[in-house]
Amino acid sequence: MKKFLICSLLGMVLLLDCTAQQGKPLIRFGLLSDIQYADSDTKGSRFYRNSLSKLESCVGDINSKDVEFTINMGDVIDRDQKDLDTVLHILDKLEQPLYNTPGNHDYSGLKDNRLLYEKLKMPGEYYSFKRGNWKFVLLNTNEVASYSNVEGTWKEPELKSMFEKIKKEGGHNAAAYNGGISSKQVQWLKEELEASQEKGEYVLIFSHHPMGCADGLTALNKKEIVATVSKFSCVKALIAGHHHEGAYCLIAGIPCIVIEGMVETAGQNAYATVELYPGKMVLNGYGRVHSRVINVKGN
């Protein structure tokens, strides 16, 4: 009887220990998009000046959530490069690393893209980083765009080709505020995913422009990008901004999450924390951002 009680107690201790471990995420990080600050009057639902106070609150709260890092998916400013330092001063208050990818508005008035990437402390025009067995890929869907200084470069013909293809297929995303990724970036993405697939890593892909869920606001060559990523089971979600209303859908069986924009509304904020667990991803939304629990197969 005594032996049975001891075994039962040991079993309960092990069960409680496993439950406690399950309760702690493998990784927790912050997520935001479309701050879109400008020292300008409100236009429609966009309260440009209000973004600063929202961002202050967002940064303070994210710092309290014990995150490992934060990802910002672009449109830090709305129209003037002089506003960039104002926003970055607040973002610099984040206590853990910040990883940026730019948005279309961030190129406004810019003549040299490298200046933007340096300000945003990006190691390259597009890049990836790892935490544990997870790889985080930050695409730059502004690389090939009418606003990102491609005139006279090898990227200009690629931009023309993208617009022609969209027109031929009757698409709705051939707009001046949308961009795509170059053939070189597509090849880089493929190599990144091949390496992760071989190593048994799990991948989350971030971009400013969505690959779906937002008709008329998607990346110019979204079909090519989706055709590439859908070949790899290591890709667990596509996460983007640009569409301020937010959205969720499945694209080729891959969860596509579009985060609501911070610039919208006078006082309601918009940001999230993401927790990665074995078998699931939990997005905790704050303000206008919807919370979601997404099953993650194979981890």
N, C-alpha and C positions, 0 to 999 in steps of 0.2 A: 504493500500500500504506500509506504514511504517512497519507494523507488518510483511508483506511478506519479505521485505528487511532484517529485523533483523533476521528472520528465515533462510533466504538464506545465510546471512553472518555467522551465527552460524554453519550452515551445512558445509560451506566451511572450517571453522576453524577446525571442527571435522574431515573432510576428510583429510586436510593437516596433522593433528596430527596423524591420523592412518597411512598415507603414510610415515611419518617420523619414526613411530615406526616400520613399515615393513622394512624400510631401514636399521635398526640397527640389527645386528645378535644377537640371544640369547646367543651364545657362539662363540668365535673365538680362535683357537689354532694353534700352529705351528706343522709342521710335517717333519721329515727327516729320512733317512735310508742309510745304507751302506757307511759311511764315509770311512771306511776301510784304515785308515792311516797306513803307514809303512815308515820307513826311508830307503827306497829301491828304486832301479831304476824302471822306467816304464816297464811294461810288457803288450804288446798288447795295449788295449785301457784303461788300468788301470794305472792312474797316481797317485801313492801312496803318494808321497811327496806333490803334489799339493792340496791334501785334506785339509791341514791345512789352506791355504789362502782362499780356498772356504768356509771352516767352519767359519772363522773369518768374512767374508762377510755375510754369512747366519745368524749368530748370531746377527750381527749389524742390519740387515734388519728386522729380526723377532722382535727384541726389539722395532723397530719403528712402528710395526703393531698393537700395543695395544692388544696383545694376553693375554689370561688368563694363559696359560701353553703351553708347547711343549712336543710332544711325539717323542721319538727316537726308531726306530724299529730294532736296532741292527747292528752288524758288525762295531763297533766303530774302531777296529783295524783290521789289516790283519793277523799278524802272531806272534807278540812278545808282551808279557805282559808289558814289560818296556815302550811300546809306549802308554799305556792306560792313564797314568797321563798327558802326553803331550796333548792328545785330551780333557781330562776332564778339564784341565786348561782353555781351550777355551769355552767349554760348560758351565763352571761355570759363564761365563759372561752373560748368559741369565738372564734377570731381573725377570722373572716369573718362577714358578716351572717347572722342567724337569722330565718327567716320562720315564724310560728306560725299554726296554725288550731286552735281549741279542740276538746276532746272532751267527752262527756257528763258525765264525773266532774268536770271543771273547774268546773262550775256548782254543785257541792254547797255548800249554805249561802249561796249568793250571792243578793243582793237587787237589785243593780244590775249588769247585764251590762257596762256601760261600764267598770267598775272592772277587770274581767278583761281586756278588750281593751287597756286602757291598760297593765296589768302585762305583757301579752304583746307590747307594742309593735306592735300591729296597726294599720295605717292606717285600717281600717274593719272592719265586721262580716264582710265578705268583700271580697276584693281580688285584684289581679293585679300582676305585675311582669314585666319583660323582661330577657333577656340575649341579645344578638345577634339572631338571627332566631327565637328561641324565646320563647314567652309561657308563664308559669307562673300558673295560675289556682288560687287557694285558696278553695274553697267553704266555707261554714259550714253543715254539715248538722245543726247544733243550733239553728238560727235559729227553727224551729217545732218545739217539743218540750214535753212536759209538765213538764220540769225547768228550762226556760230563761225563766221569768218572762213567759209570754205571756198570763196571765190578765188579762182586761179590756182587751186590746189587739186591734187588727185581725187579729192573727195567730191568735188563739184559734179563730175559726170555721174557719180554714184547717187547723188541727190536727185539729179535729173531723171535717172533711171527709176528711182523709187516713185517719184511723182507720176511718171508715165505708166508704171505698172498699176498703181492705185487707180488711175483714171481708166485704164483698160478694163480693170476688174470691177469697176463701179463702186469703189470704196469711198468712205466719207472722211478719211483722216488726212487727206492731202491739204493740210492747213499750215499757215505760216508759223504757228506756235507749236507745231509738232516736229519731232526729229527722229532720226534712226541711228543705227550703229553701222559702222563701215564693214567691208568684207574682212579687213584685218581684225577688227574686234570680234566678228563672228568666229573667225578661226581661233582667236585667243580663247573665247568662251568654250569652244569645242574642246580645246586642249585642257582647259581647267576642269571640265566635266569628265573627260576621259581619265584624268589623273585621280579625281575623287572617286569615280566608279571603281577604278582598279584598287584603290586603298580602302574601300568600304566606308567612305565618308558620306555625310549627309550635307546637302547644299540648300541654302536659301539665296534667291536671286533678287536683288533690289535695283530699282530704276526709277527715274522721274516719271516717264511716260508708261502707262500700263500696257500690257500685251492683250488686254481684252476688258470686258465689263464696262467699257466707257466708249460707246460708239462716237467716232469723230475726234477722240482725244488720245488715241492709242499711238504707239510708236509707228513710224512710217513703214518699216519693214518687219512689223510684228509677226507676219506669217513665217518669214524666214527664221526669226528668233525662236518662235514656238516649235517649228519643225526641228530645230537643233536641240532644244532642251528636252523635248518630249521623247527623245531617243534614250534618255538617261534616267533610270529609276532613282538615282541618288538625289535628284531635284525634288524637294519637298514642298516648295511654295514659291510663287512669284509675288513680290510685294512692291507697290508703287504709290505715287502721289498723283499730282497734276489735275485729277478730276476731284474738285473740292467737295463734292457731295458724298464721296466715298462709294464703295461698291464691293461686292463679292461674287465670284462665280468660279466654275471649273473650266479650265482651258486644257484640252487634250488630257483630261483627267487630273490636272495639276491645280491645286487651290490657287486662285488669284485674288489677292487682297489689295484694295485701293483705300489708302488712309485719307480721312477727311482733312481738308485744309484749315490751318490755323487762322488765316486772314478773314474767314467768313464769320459773320455775326459780330455784334458790338461787344459782347462780354463772355460768350461761351467758348471755352478753350477746346483744343483738339490735339491730343497726343496719346501715346500708349506705352505700355511695357509689354514685352513678349517673354514668355517663359517656355523653355524647351524641356520636356519630360520624355522618358522612354514611351514611345507610342503616341504622343500628342504634343501639340503646340497650343498654348493658351495666350490669346491676345487680350490684355486687360485695357479697355478703352476708357479714356477720361474726357469729360465734356461731350463733344459731338461724336467722338469715335466709338463705333460699335465694338462691344466685346465679342470674341468668338473662341470656340474650342474646335480645333481642327485635328483630326486623326492623322498621324504620320506613320505610314506603313514602312516596316522594315527597320525600325530603330528601337 
